[in-house]
Structures are given as structure tokens and as C-alpha cells.
Amino acid sequence: MESSELRIGNYTLDHGHPEQIPYGSDIDSAGLMEPIKLTADWLNKFGFEKFDFEYEEGIEITYVLEKKNGHQFVLSDDFQPMDGEIAMLDYKLLYVHQLQNLYFCLTAEELVVKP
């Protein structure tokens, strides 16, 4: 991983175990860390709720994180950020730290594992 991809608080694999980066100096050893693949389990840990919508064409799955101000942060079933039913970006999120960084950029809030 490149240090430019990481921020304090990002989750990465350190020696095979998920760990949060506690200090800026730890980012310097990014080459020793591995990214954590984004999964539905990780979304659940962050507080996302899974919704299944049945249409004539099939089932659509979305993951929604309700925010305190009534807004929602929505991902498609393949982890593409969405605005309603429209994809916001041309790429899909692959790793946990990418989701954390995008969430912070859009909300100015940290995305952390819920207790």
C-alpha cells in the first residue's frame, strides 16, 4: 500500500490482523500493511443496513448508512457509491480504507466501527 492512501484511523491488515492506524508515524510503514477487502460484514460493522428491492428485472441490493441529519450514504451491492439510484462515481470501492476516506471527504466525519 502507498502511504498517500492512508489516514489516521484507517483500518488495515497488520500482520494479518485488522488494526486501526493510531499515529501519523505509522503511515510511514504503509508498505508493511495490507488493505482490507470491503465486504458486507465490514459495512455491517460500520452501521450500514442492507436493503433488498424486488423489481421485475430482479433484485437490487443497496447498503444504507443513515446520518444524524437525515441524509443517507448509499452503496450498491458491488460497493459503488450512489446518489439515489444513480452511481456517483465511475469506480467501485474495493477496500475498507477507501470507504473510510470517501466518507470523510463527503461528510467531514470519521467512519468507525459501531460498538
N, C-alpha and C positions, 0 to 999 in steps of 0.2 A: 504494500500500500504506500501511497505517497503522503507525506506529512501535510501537504496542501489540502488534502481531502478531509482532514480531521479537525475537530474542535474539542475543547474540554467538555466532558460529559458524554461524548460519543461512546457507544458500545462497540467493542471489537473483540476478537478472539486473541487472548494472550496465553500462549502455550496450551491452546485447545479449550480454554475456558472463557466464557463471556465475562468481560470486565469493562467497567466504565473508565474512561481516561480521566484521572483526577487532577493532573497538573499539566501545564503547558510544556514543561520539560519532557514529559512522557511522549508527547507528539513527535519528538526528535527520534524516537525509536520505532517509528511507524513501519519501517522495513521489517521489523520482527513480528508485527501484528498481522492478523488476517481479518478480512471483512466477514461479518456475519450475514449469511444469506437471509433475505427478508422472506418471512413465511407468515401464514395466517396466525400461527401461535404467537409470533412476535407482535403482530397487530393487536391481538387479544391482550397481551401484556401491557401494551400502551393504552388500552381502554377503547379500542375500536370495536364497533359492533357489526356483525355480519348480517346482511340483508339479502334475501333471495326474492327476486321478482320473476314471476312467470309470465311470459309473453307467448304469442302464437309461434314465434320463431324459436323459442326455447327459454331457458332460464338464464337470467342475468344476476350475477353476484356482485355486490359492492360492499365495501368496508367503510363505515362512517364513524368519525370521531366528533361527538357533539362538543361544542365550545361553550363556555360560560355566557358569551354574548349572543347565543342563539345561532351563530353560524356553524357550518359543518365543514370538516376536512374530509374529502371523499377520495377513495381509491377504487379502481376497477378490480375485478378478480385477478388480473395479471399485474396489479400494483402500478397502474398508470394513474397519476393524479387527474381528477376530473372536476369540472365545474358543471354541476347538474348531470346531464347525460353526455356532455361533450368533453373530450380529452383536453386537458390544459396544456400538456407538454407532448413533444414528439417522442419521448422515451419513457421506458418503464423503470421504476426503481428496482434495483437488484439487491441492495444491501441496507441493513439497518441504519448505518451512519448516513446514508444518502437521504433516507426518510427523515431522520432527525435534523439534518442540515436544511432540507427544504422546508420542513415545518417551522423551524426557527426563522428562516428568511421571510416566510409569509406571515408569521404571527408575532414575532419577537418574543416568543415563549419557548421554553425548553420542552421537548417531548421526552418524558421519563416513564419508566415502568411504574404502573399503579400498584399500591400496596395491597 
